[in-house]
Amino acid sequence: MADLDTLKAKYQAVIELGKARGVSWKNVQLENDTLLLRGAAPSAAVKDEVSDLIKQIDATGADLTADLTIDGRLPVLSRIHVVVKGETLSRIARHFYGDSGLARKIFEANTHQLDDPNKIKPGQKLVIPN
């Protein structure tokens, strides 16, 4: 039987990504032994980013119910990407921009935490500029 604190810790990156991208979380609670995340995203793209991160954390999602609607009245905020093992700035740039050559743009937005564009670590939260 899972508890709220354990599940919130497991999906904390999802909650933080949502906040950083303008998701208005309405419920973050335990319901029927699963974590219920209910809220509204400012766009379909933000909703997809949150869904993608959920799948990266746990592809089955058996311990999570995510109910995310789209509310175009909400402002879209800067994107945050949590680095996973094996990623490079080039791969991240290709994912977000469709062009791996824009890795430098991501590096420059994160010089507060990166000294070398070739040294990113799993768990780092990178700002992805628009």
C-alpha positions in Angstrom: 0.0 0.0 0.0 1.6 3.3 -1.2 1.5 6.4 0.9 1.1 10.0 -0.3 4.7 11.1 0.6 6.3 8.2 -1.3 4.2 8.8 -4.4 4.7 12.6 -4.3 8.4 12.0 -4.1 8.4 9.6 -7.0 6.5 12.1 -9.2 7.9 15.3 -7.8 9.6 16.1 -11.1 6.2 15.9 -12.8 4.7 18.3 -10.3 7.7 20.7 -10.6 7.7 20.6 -14.4 4.0 21.4 -14.4 4.5 24.4 -12.2 7.4 25.6 -14.2 5.4 25.4 -17.5 2.2 27.0 -16.1 0.1 24.0 -15.1 -2.5 25.0 -12.5 -2.6 22.0 -10.2 -6.0 21.6 -8.6 -5.5 18.3 -6.7 -2.4 16.4 -5.7 -3.7 13.7 -3.3 -3.9 10.0 -2.6 -7.0 8.3 -4.0 -7.5 4.5 -4.0 -3.8 3.9 -3.4 -2.7 6.0 -6.4 -1.5 9.5 -6.6 -4.1 11.8 -8.2 -2.7 14.7 -10.2 -5.5 16.9 -11.5 -5.0 20.2 -13.2 -5.1 22.4 -16.3 -2.2 23.0 -18.7 -1.9 26.1 -20.8 -1.5 24.2 -24.1 -1.5 20.7 -25.6 2.3 20.9 -25.9 2.7 21.4 -22.2 0.2 18.6 -21.5 2.3 16.4 -23.7 5.5 17.4 -21.9 4.0 16.4 -18.6 2.7 13.1 -20.0 6.1 12.3 -21.5 7.8 12.9 -18.2 5.3 10.6 -16.4 6.1 7.8 -18.9 9.9 8.4 -18.3 9.4 7.9 -14.6 7.1 4.9 -14.8 5.9 3.6 -18.1 3.0 1.6 -16.5 1.8 4.6 -14.4 -0.1 2.0 -12.3 0.3 4.2 -9.1 -0.7 7.5 -10.8 -3.9 9.0 -12.2 -3.1 12.1 -14.2 -6.2 14.2 -15.2 -4.9 17.1 -17.1 -7.1 19.4 -19.2 -6.1 22.3 -21.4 -7.0 25.9 -20.5 -5.7 28.2 -23.2 -6.2 31.2 -20.8 -3.2 30.1 -18.7 0.2 31.6 -19.6 2.8 29.2 -21.1 6.0 29.5 -19.0 9.6 28.5 -19.8 10.0 24.8 -20.3 12.0 22.7 -17.9 13.5 19.4 -18.9 14.7 16.9 -16.3 17.8 15.1 -17.8 17.6 11.3 -17.9 20.5 8.8 -18.2 22.0 8.8 -21.7 20.8 12.1 -22.9 22.9 14.8 -24.4 22.2 18.5 -25.1 22.0 17.6 -28.8 19.4 15.0 -28.3 17.4 17.3 -26.0 17.6 20.1 -28.7 16.5 17.7 -31.4 13.5 16.7 -29.2 12.4 20.3 -28.4 13.4 22.1 -31.5 13.8 19.4 -34.2 17.4 20.6 -34.6 20.3 19.1 -32.6 22.4 22.1 -33.7 20.5 24.3 -31.2 22.1 22.5 -28.3 24.2 25.7 -27.7 21.0 27.6 -27.1 20.1 25.2 -24.2 23.6 25.4 -22.8 23.6 29.2 -22.8 20.3 29.2 -20.9 21.8 27.0 -18.2 25.3 28.4 -17.6 24.3 28.9 -14.0 24.5 25.2 -13.6 26.6 23.9 -16.5 30.3 24.5 -17.1 30.6 22.2 -20.1 28.0 21.4 -22.7 29.2 17.8 -22.7 28.7 17.2 -19.0 25.1 17.0 -18.1 23.8 14.6 -15.4 20.6 12.7 -14.8 18.3 14.6 -12.6 19.5 18.1 -13.7 16.6 20.5 -14.4 17.4 22.4 -17.6 15.6 25.5 -18.8 14.6 25.0 -22.4 14.2 28.5 -23.9 11.4 29.2 -26.4 
